[in-house]
Amino acid sequence: MFLVLWEFEVKPGREQRFELVYGPGGDWDSLFHSDPNHAGTRLFRDMSRIGVYLTADYWLSRKSYEEFLLLRRSEYKTLDAATEDLTLNERHIASFETAEAIIN
């Protein structure tokens, strides 16, 4: 499993639209879900900072995520440009791979 985490600071008054676009079933999830290696998207709202959200995108592997980005680059960039008016800031927090125990 591969996990990609992004943090967004949403423009005041745009929170509801942001949640629709970035949450499960939204525009981003729909784009990702068009790939069979996408394992889901979760949207989290920060309870201590108004307008701050975290997205967690799950993929079957790092390789499948990277291949998706290459194959769907144009659609990704188009959607990114269409939704940039919703946020003040966005940053990639980190990407994680499942830690598998090594058994000898």
BELHU-V22923 format. One record per residue. OMEGA is omega in whole degrees, -180 to 180 (* if undefined). BURIAL is I if it has 9 or more other ideal C-beta (glycine too) atoms within 8 Angstrom, else O. D_LAST is the distance of its C-alpha to the last C-alpha in Angstrom with 1 decimal. Layout:
BEGIN
<<OMEGA | BURIAL | D_LAST> <OMEGA | BURIAL | D_LAST>>
END
This chain:
BEGIN
<<180 | I | 22.0> <-176 | I | 24.1> <177 | I | 26.9> <-178 | I | 30.0> <176 | I | 32.3> <174 | I | 35.9> <-179 | I | 38.7> <169 | I | 42.3> <-173 | I | 45.5> <178 | I | 47.9> <178 | I | 51.7> <-180 | O | 53.8> <-178 | O | 55.1> <-175 | I | 52.5> <-177 | I | 49.8> <178 | O | 50.6> <178 | O | 50.5> <-179 | I | 47.3> <178 | I | 45.6> <-176 | O | 46.9> <-173 | I | 45.7> <-178 | I | 42.3> <177 | I | 41.3> <-178 | O | 39.8> <180 | O | 42.1> <-176 | I | 43.7> <-179 | I | 44.3> <179 | I | 41.0> <179 | I | 38.9> <177 | I | 41.0> <-179 | I | 40.3> <-175 | I | 36.5> <175 | O | 36.6> <177 | O | 38.2> <-178 | I | 34.7> <180 | O | 32.5> <176 | I | 29.4> <-175 | I | 31.1> <175 | O | 29.7> <178 | O | 32.5> <175 | I | 34.5> <178 | O | 35.4> <-179 | I | 38.3> <178 | O | 38.6> <179 | O | 41.8> <-177 | I | 41.9> <-178 | O | 43.7> <-180 | O | 45.0> <-179 | O | 46.0> <176 | O | 48.4> <179 | I | 47.6> <-177 | I | 44.0> <175 | I | 41.3> <173 | I | 37.7> <177 | I | 36.3> <-179 | I | 32.7> <-177 | I | 31.9> <179 | I | 28.8> <-179 | I | 27.5> <178 | O | 24.7> <176 | I | 23.4> <-179 | I | 24.6> <-179 | O | 25.6> <177 | I | 27.7> <-180 | I | 29.5> <177 | O | 30.3> <177 | I | 31.5> <-179 | I | 33.7> <178 | I | 35.2> <-176 | O | 36.1> <-174 | O | 37.6> <-176 | I | 39.4> <-177 | O | 40.5> <180 | O | 44.2> <179 | O | 44.0> <-179 | I | 41.7> <179 | O | 44.3> <180 | O | 47.2> <178 | I | 45.9> <179 | O | 45.0> <-178 | O | 48.5> <-176 | O | 50.0> <-177 | I | 48.3> <179 | O | 48.6> <180 | O | 51.9> <-171 | I | 50.0> <172 | I | 48.2> <-179 | O | 49.2> <171 | O | 45.7> <179 | O | 42.3> <175 | O | 39.1> <-179 | O | 35.5> <-178 | O | 33.6> <172 | O | 30.0> <-176 | I | 27.5> <172 | O | 24.0> <177 | I | 20.9> <177 | O | 18.7> <180 | O | 15.8> <177 | O | 12.6> <177 | O | 9.8> <-179 | O | 6.5> <180 | O | 3.8> <* | O | 0.0>>
END
